[in-house]
């Protein structure tokens, strides 16, 4: 709270030490809360005005006290993170003192200028908005497989993505979205005329990552035990199957729909790319439709640092029924000097904890990220304040723990084994990493 200087005492000093909404609490809400807690956004109520906030006084006190709001799940020993939502001890104390005092308004003249938000877009006015090409029909009930929608960009030159925001057309039905950019098809090699020699095949470049044998398999049920027959789903007449993907552009998950890359960094969108929206829908008890869109803001030209996205996953996971502490690992070795900019862990409702460790070539170990209480309802991309340098030969090891027991209140069915799968009642062990490659070293000149 705001405490007066020494001396004084008495009723006036006691009164002035009590935080008020206008002077003490509103600045915190504006900085930490109202990006979600405003009309039309994911928060269940607005916190922009005293009247809005005062009606939720008890709930605010409970959520701030137990640390569930603002949602942030990284252990403070890792990081620091540029997008850390957590309250400082002083901010938390100010809010709790205000709640304890009954939520006084204070002098409205003390109220700071409320933040302004671009209509419909929190990143500001996009340079381009690309939308699904249909109002996709959703049934009233049942499980909907992932659906894939192609959206042509028609970009005639490479673009450099500085920020994106994904806006579901029908928020209650959209569980998550991943947008991929499939580059244009490469022209087929020239079919040589009879008797002429075809050019020799070019050697494959060395991969920039290698994965631990039998531990990491690409995202999807492509390794480990075969998916049981009864879990394989035939295509329905209204399904939009996977047409082939490319690099990930960005995603929408609960609590995370935007990314703004810091100045001097951007992601390349190749000329002629087609965006592919991977949509995970849930039914809401009545037939409806969705048409999701993405807003893009471009850098003026090629950035100093080009960012790339990659995946570390274990699609061969198999979690036994009733196991309260199942462990699944994945590992990659870095084959080029690079820099790690962010980490996005993803499991479904049985996931409870994550740990990422780097082992450097000299044997030194560093915790890259620890998430002791993973929350499926609030999934974060953890963006480093100081990106982590990873020299060639560094090993990144990811470990996720799962609770498939009856003690997990979110568990759909503790009596069943769980395999990798798209749906929430299945599981994933998936991490999105944002990286940049360091320039290759110049050829040696013979001097030491």
DAPELIN-V697673 format. One record per residue. N is the residue number from 1. RES is the residue in three letters. SS is DSSP state (2 for helix, 1 for strand, 0 for the rest). BURIAL is I if it has 9 or more other C-alpha atoms within 8 Angstrom, else O. Layout:
# DAPELIN-V697673
{{N/RES/SS/BURIAL} {N/RES/SS/BURIAL}}
This chain:
# DAPELIN-V697673
{{1/UNK/0/I} {2/UNK/0/I} {3/UNK/0/O} {4/UNK/0/O} {5/UNK/0/O} {6/UNK/0/O} {7/UNK/0/O} {8/UNK/0/O} {9/UNK/0/O} {10/UNK/2/O} {11/UNK/2/O} {12/UNK/2/O} {13/UNK/2/I} {14/UNK/2/I} {15/UNK/2/O} {16/UNK/2/I} {17/UNK/0/I} {18/UNK/0/I} {19/UNK/0/I} {20/UNK/0/I} {21/UNK/2/I} {22/UNK/2/I} {23/UNK/2/I} {24/UNK/2/I} {25/UNK/2/I} {26/UNK/2/I} {27/UNK/2/I} {28/UNK/2/I} {29/UNK/2/I} {30/UNK/2/I} {31/UNK/2/O} {32/UNK/2/I} {33/UNK/0/I} {34/UNK/0/I} {35/UNK/0/I} {36/UNK/0/I} {37/UNK/0/I} {38/UNK/0/I} {39/UNK/0/O} {40/UNK/0/O} {41/UNK/0/I} {42/UNK/0/O} {43/UNK/0/O} {44/UNK/0/O} {45/UNK/0/O} {46/UNK/0/I} {47/UNK/0/I} {48/UNK/0/I} {49/UNK/0/O} {50/UNK/2/I} {51/UNK/2/O} {52/UNK/2/I} {53/UNK/2/I} {54/UNK/2/O} {55/UNK/0/O} {56/UNK/0/O} {57/UNK/2/I} {58/UNK/2/O} {59/UNK/2/O} {60/UNK/2/I} {61/UNK/2/I} {62/UNK/2/O} {63/UNK/2/I} {64/UNK/2/I} {65/UNK/2/I} {66/UNK/2/O} {67/UNK/0/O} {68/UNK/0/I} {69/UNK/0/I} {70/UNK/0/I} {71/UNK/0/I} {72/UNK/0/I} {73/UNK/0/I} {74/UNK/0/I} {75/UNK/0/I} {76/UNK/0/O} {77/UNK/0/O} {78/UNK/0/I} {79/UNK/0/I} {80/UNK/0/I} {81/UNK/1/I} {82/UNK/0/O} {83/UNK/0/O} {84/UNK/0/O} {85/UNK/0/O} {86/UNK/0/O} {87/UNK/0/I} {88/UNK/0/O} {89/UNK/2/O} {90/UNK/2/O} {91/UNK/2/I} {92/UNK/2/I} {93/UNK/2/I} {94/UNK/2/I} {95/UNK/2/I} {96/UNK/2/I} {97/UNK/2/I} {98/UNK/2/I} {99/UNK/2/I} {100/UNK/2/O} {101/UNK/0/O} {102/UNK/0/O} {103/UNK/0/I} {104/UNK/0/I} {105/UNK/0/I} {106/UNK/0/I} {107/UNK/0/O} {108/UNK/2/O} {109/UNK/2/O} {110/UNK/2/O} {111/UNK/0/I} {112/UNK/0/O} {113/UNK/0/O} {114/UNK/0/O} {115/UNK/0/O} {116/UNK/0/O} {117/UNK/0/O} {118/UNK/0/I} {119/UNK/0/O} {120/UNK/0/O} {121/UNK/0/I} {122/UNK/0/I} {123/UNK/0/I} {124/UNK/0/O} {125/UNK/0/O} {126/UNK/0/I} {127/UNK/0/O} {128/UNK/1/O} {129/UNK/1/I} {130/UNK/1/I} {131/UNK/1/I} {132/UNK/0/I} {133/UNK/0/O} {134/UNK/0/O} {135/UNK/0/O} {136/UNK/1/O} {137/UNK/1/O} {138/UNK/1/I} {139/UNK/0/I} {140/UNK/0/I} {141/UNK/0/I} {142/UNK/0/O} {143/UNK/0/O} {144/UNK/0/O} {145/UNK/0/I} {146/UNK/0/I} {147/UNK/1/I} {148/UNK/1/I} {149/UNK/1/I} {150/UNK/1/I} {151/UNK/1/I} {152/UNK/1/O} {153/UNK/0/I} {154/UNK/0/O} {155/UNK/0/I} {156/UNK/0/O} {157/UNK/0/O} {158/UNK/0/I} {159/UNK/1/I} {160/UNK/1/I} {161/UNK/1/I} {162/UNK/1/I} {163/UNK/1/I} {164/UNK/1/I} {165/UNK/1/I} {166/UNK/1/I} {167/UNK/1/I} {168/UNK/0/I} {169/UNK/0/O} {170/UNK/0/I} {171/UNK/2/O} {172/UNK/2/O} {173/UNK/2/I} {174/UNK/1/I} {175/UNK/1/I} {176/UNK/1/I} {177/UNK/1/I} {178/UNK/1/I} {179/UNK/1/I} {180/UNK/1/I} {181/UNK/1/I} {182/UNK/1/I} {183/UNK/0/I} {184/UNK/0/O} {185/UNK/0/O} {186/UNK/0/O} {187/UNK/0/O} {188/UNK/0/O} {189/UNK/0/O} {190/UNK/0/O} {191/UNK/0/O} {192/UNK/0/O} {193/UNK/0/O} {194/UNK/0/O} {195/UNK/0/O} {196/UNK/0/O} {197/UNK/0/O} {198/UNK/0/O} {199/UNK/0/O} {200/UNK/0/O} {201/UNK/0/O} {202/UNK/0/O} {203/UNK/0/O} {204/UNK/0/O} {205/UNK/0/O} {206/UNK/0/O} {207/UNK/0/O} {208/UNK/0/O} {209/UNK/1/I} {210/UNK/1/I} {211/UNK/1/I} {212/UNK/0/I} {213/UNK/0/O} {214/UNK/0/O} {215/UNK/0/I} {216/UNK/0/I} {217/UNK/1/I} {218/UNK/0/I} {219/UNK/0/I} {220/UNK/0/I} {221/UNK/0/I} {222/UNK/0/I} {223/UNK/0/O} {224/UNK/0/I} {225/UNK/0/O} {226/UNK/0/O} {227/UNK/0/O} {228/UNK/0/O} {229/UNK/2/O} {230/UNK/2/O} {231/UNK/2/O} {232/UNK/0/O} {233/UNK/0/O} {234/UNK/0/O} {235/UNK/0/O} {236/UNK/0/O} {237/UNK/0/O} {238/UNK/0/O} {239/UNK/0/O} {240/UNK/0/O} {241/UNK/0/O} {242/UNK/0/O} {243/UNK/0/O} {244/UNK/0/O} {245/UNK/0/I} {246/UNK/0/O} {247/UNK/1/I} {248/UNK/1/I} {249/UNK/1/I} {250/UNK/1/I} {251/UNK/1/I} {252/UNK/1/I} {253/UNK/1/I} {254/UNK/0/I} {255/UNK/0/I} {256/UNK/1/I} {257/UNK/0/I} {258/UNK/1/I} {259/UNK/1/O} {260/UNK/1/O} {261/UNK/0/O} {262/UNK/0/O} {263/UNK/0/O} {264/UNK/0/O} {265/UNK/1/I} {266/UNK/1/I} {267/UNK/1/I} {268/UNK/1/I} {269/UNK/1/I} {270/UNK/0/I} {271/UNK/0/I} {272/UNK/0/I} {273/UNK/0/I} {274/UNK/1/I} {275/UNK/1/I} {276/UNK/1/I} {277/UNK/1/I} {278/UNK/1/I} {279/UNK/1/I} {280/UNK/1/I} {281/UNK/1/I} {282/UNK/0/I} {283/UNK/0/I} {284/UNK/0/I} {285/UNK/0/O} {286/UNK/0/O} {287/UNK/0/I} {288/UNK/1/O} {289/UNK/1/I} {290/UNK/1/I} {291/UNK/0/I} {292/UNK/0/I} {293/UNK/1/I} {294/UNK/1/I} {295/UNK/1/I} {296/UNK/1/I} {297/UNK/1/I} {298/UNK/1/I} {299/UNK/0/I} {300/UNK/0/O} {301/UNK/0/O} {302/UNK/0/O} {303/UNK/0/I} {304/UNK/0/O} {305/UNK/1/O} {306/UNK/1/I} {307/UNK/1/I} {308/UNK/1/O} {309/UNK/1/I} {310/UNK/1/I} {311/UNK/1/I} {312/UNK/1/I} {313/UNK/1/I} {314/UNK/1/I} {315/UNK/0/I} {316/UNK/0/I} {317/UNK/0/I} {318/UNK/1/I} {319/UNK/1/I} {320/UNK/0/I} {321/UNK/0/I} {322/UNK/0/I} {323/UNK/0/I} {324/UNK/0/I} {325/UNK/0/O} {326/UNK/1/I} {327/UNK/1/O} {328/UNK/1/I} {329/UNK/1/I} {330/UNK/1/I} {331/UNK/1/I} {332/UNK/1/I} {333/UNK/1/I} {334/UNK/1/I} {335/UNK/0/I} {336/UNK/0/I} {337/UNK/0/I} {338/UNK/1/I} {339/UNK/1/I} {340/UNK/1/I} {341/UNK/1/I} {342/UNK/1/I} {343/UNK/1/I} {344/UNK/1/I} {345/UNK/1/I} {346/UNK/1/I} {347/UNK/0/I} {348/UNK/0/I} {349/UNK/0/I} {350/UNK/0/I} {351/UNK/1/I} {352/UNK/1/I} {353/UNK/1/I} {354/UNK/1/I} {355/UNK/1/I} {356/UNK/1/I} {357/UNK/1/I} {358/UNK/1/I} {359/UNK/1/I} {360/UNK/0/I} {361/UNK/0/I} {362/UNK/0/O} {363/UNK/0/O} {364/UNK/0/O} {365/UNK/1/O} {366/UNK/1/O} {367/UNK/1/I} {368/UNK/1/I} {369/UNK/1/I} {370/UNK/1/I} {371/UNK/1/I} {372/UNK/0/I} {373/UNK/0/O} {374/UNK/0/I} {375/UNK/0/I} {376/UNK/0/I} {377/UNK/0/O} {378/UNK/0/I} {379/UNK/0/I} {380/UNK/0/I} {381/UNK/0/I} {382/UNK/1/I} {383/UNK/1/I} {384/UNK/1/I} {385/UNK/1/O} {386/UNK/1/O} {387/UNK/1/I} {388/UNK/1/O} {389/UNK/1/O} {390/UNK/1/I} {391/UNK/0/I} {392/UNK/0/I} {393/UNK/0/I} {394/UNK/0/I} {395/UNK/1/I} {396/UNK/1/I} {397/UNK/1/I} {398/UNK/1/I} {399/UNK/1/I} {400/UNK/1/I} {401/UNK/1/I} {402/UNK/1/I} {403/UNK/0/I} {404/UNK/0/I} {405/UNK/0/I} {406/UNK/0/I} {407/UNK/0/O} {408/UNK/0/I} {409/UNK/0/O} {410/UNK/0/O} {411/UNK/0/I} {412/UNK/0/O} {413/UNK/0/O} {414/UNK/0/I} {415/UNK/0/O} {416/UNK/0/O} {417/UNK/0/I} {418/UNK/1/I} {419/UNK/1/I} {420/UNK/1/I} {421/UNK/0/I} {422/UNK/0/I} {423/UNK/0/O} {424/UNK/0/O} {425/UNK/0/O} {426/UNK/0/I} {427/UNK/1/I} {428/UNK/0/I} {429/UNK/0/I} {430/UNK/1/I} {431/UNK/1/I} {432/UNK/1/I} {433/UNK/1/I} {434/UNK/1/I} {435/UNK/1/I} {436/UNK/1/I} {437/UNK/1/I} {438/UNK/0/O} {439/UNK/0/O} {440/UNK/0/O} {441/UNK/0/O} {442/UNK/0/O} {443/UNK/0/O} {444/UNK/0/O} {445/UNK/0/O} {446/UNK/0/O} {447/UNK/0/O} {448/UNK/0/O}}
